[in-house]
Amino acid sequence: MAARLDTAAVKAAYRRYARVYDLLFGAIFQPGRRRVIRSLACRPGERVLEVGVGTGLSLPLYPRHSRVVGIDLSRDMLERARERVRRHRLEQVEALLEMDAERMAFAAGTFDKVVAMYVVSVVPHPERLVAEMCRVCKPGGDIFIVNHFSSSHPLLRASEGMFSRFAGKMGFRPDLPLEPLLEGSGLQLVEAGRTNLFGYWRMLRCRNGCRSELAA
Ligand SMILES: C[S@@+](CC[C@H](N)C(=O)[O-])C[C@H]1O[C@@H](n2cnc3c(N)ncnc32)[C@H](O)[C@@H]1O
């Protein structure tokens, strides 16, 4: 998969978005966030990793008995997430860390569940992100992805292709294909559904088929 985004472009884009992110993408993406966290069905003490946690819009949705670690590349987005944790006294949030999700500092098999909401089309190398999500998740653990993937409708697909040249400026690519991302990833698709406006975004629930020691 060709990288049309780089780390510097992503950081710059989300420095610009940080102040207005909740206004632009809060309500519109909230059905997907709710759906994922409902499907997670966190049991007491389970550790969840949310990659690309952004301004932490999802954090109040996690049950108090869960333990959530959020990471993000953007300091500006994380500052807002930390402020939200303070404001709402979100005890379920164990840590918010500045970290590249394509190269995580966690040991293999650290988390019971790993979540990426609206992130796979934002990172420079989506396949590396997925490999890292598999590595840090326990074998057999749940991995959830919500994202827009390139459309099968010819007109929509063509317009996504046109907009893709602005991926660096927009901070996401509109034409990420799903199949190559799953192929050979070690993810076993358990459930797939559509969410948000016009069902334009997909929610994928996968089982981690990777053996952590091999993925490390
Ligand atoms: C579209 S926002 C989604 C934020 C949040 N998940 C939500 O539901 O609103 C994408 C986030 O991914 C973060 N991001 C992009 N590349 C990243 C990377 N390599 N590692 C960690 N976070 C990354 C961005 O900084 C941004 O906060």
The ligand as an SDF file (V2000), in Angstrom:
LIG
                    3D

 27 29  0  0  0  0  0  0  0  0999 V2000
   -9.6330   10.9960   12.7730 C   0  0  0  0  0  0  0  0  0  0  0  0
   -8.8100   11.1080   14.3090 S   0  0  0  0  0  0  0  0  0  0  0  0
   -9.7460    9.9360   15.2720 C   0  0  0  0  0  0  0  0  0  0  0  0
   -9.7010   10.2600   16.7390 C   0  0  0  0  0  0  0  0  0  0  0  0
  -10.5960    9.3910   17.6260 C   0  0  0  0  0  0  0  0  0  0  0  0
  -10.2900    7.9780   17.4820 N   0  0  0  0  0  0  0  0  0  0  0  0
  -12.0570    9.6430   17.3680 C   0  0  0  0  0  0  0  0  0  0  0  0
  -12.8500    8.6950   17.4480 O   0  0  0  0  0  0  0  0  0  0  0  0
  -12.4360   10.7770   17.1450 O   0  0  0  0  0  0  0  0  0  0  0  0
   -7.3130   10.2220   13.9940 C   0  0  0  0  0  0  0  0  0  0  0  0
   -6.3280   10.2630   15.1690 C   0  0  0  0  0  0  0  0  0  0  0  0
   -5.2790    9.3370   14.9050 O   0  0  0  0  0  0  0  0  0  0  0  0
   -4.0690    9.9290   15.3410 C   0  0  0  0  0  0  0  0  0  0  0  0
   -2.9490    9.2790   14.6560 N   0  0  0  0  0  0  0  0  0  0  0  0
   -2.6060    9.3770   13.3710 C   0  0  0  0  0  0  0  0  0  0  0  0
   -1.5200    8.6340   13.1030 N   0  0  0  0  0  0  0  0  0  0  0  0
   -1.1670    8.0510   14.2720 C   0  0  0  0  0  0  0  0  0  0  0  0
   -0.1240    7.1550   14.6520 C   0  0  0  0  0  0  0  0  0  0  0  0
    0.7700    6.7130   13.7770 N   0  0  0  0  0  0  0  0  0  0  0  0
   -0.0630    6.7620   15.9270 N   0  0  0  0  0  0  0  0  0  0  0  0
   -0.9740    7.2040   16.8330 C   0  0  0  0  0  0  0  0  0  0  0  0
   -1.9750    8.0410   16.5300 N   0  0  0  0  0  0  0  0  0  0  0  0
   -2.0810    8.4530   15.2670 C   0  0  0  0  0  0  0  0  0  0  0  0
   -4.2370   11.4100   14.9780 C   0  0  0  0  0  0  0  0  0  0  0  0
   -3.3260   12.2250   15.6790 O   0  0  0  0  0  0  0  0  0  0  0  0
   -5.6960   11.6330   15.3590 C   0  0  0  0  0  0  0  0  0  0  0  0
   -5.8120   12.0390   16.6960 O   0  0  0  0  0  0  0  0  0  0  0  0
  1  2  1  0
  2  3  1  0
  2 10  1  0
  3  4  1  0
  4  5  1  0
  5  6  1  0
  5  7  1  0
  7  8  2  0
  7  9  1  0
 10 11  1  0
 11 12  1  0
 11 26  1  0
 12 13  1  0
 13 14  1  0
 13 24  1  0
 14 15  1  0
 14 23  1  0
 15 16  2  0
 16 17  1  0
 17 18  1  0
 17 23  2  0
 18 19  1  0
 18 20  2  0
 20 21  1  0
 21 22  2  0
 22 23  1  0
 24 25  1  0
 24 26  1  0
 26 27  1  0
M  CHG  2   2   1   9  -1
M  END
$$$$
